[in-house]
Amino acid sequence: MVLMEAVFSRRKRGRALLKQPNVKVGDVVVVRYYDAVVFRDLLQSSKVAPIAREAIGWLDFENGNYIRLIWERHAETIINEESKTRITGLAIRKSDIIEMRRIA
């Protein structure tokens, strides 16, 4: 089942769709996305803007609003079944994705 039919690519004005028909859940992907920036007690906020970040991991979930990327998981059960379910990753809103490409 092909899931990621389109990924948003940012331009100066508006968004253009990039076709990514070969990306599906379980694939290892590189995702470039805009991350929020927290700021506090500034005299001037005119230079504060979201920053571009990159993450690599397994595409675990995708729907119309966001993707879930897993970058750390147990390769095999260590102690019991519960230990296998512990994972680390990111949920990224699709509107913040700059680029996503399959690498494996």
Secondary structure, 3 states (H helix, E strand, C coil): CCCCCEEEEECCCCEEEEECCCCCCCCEEEEEEEECCCCCCCCCCCCCCCEEEEEEEEEEEECCCEEEEEEEECCCCCCCHHHHCCEEEEEEEHHHEEEEEECC
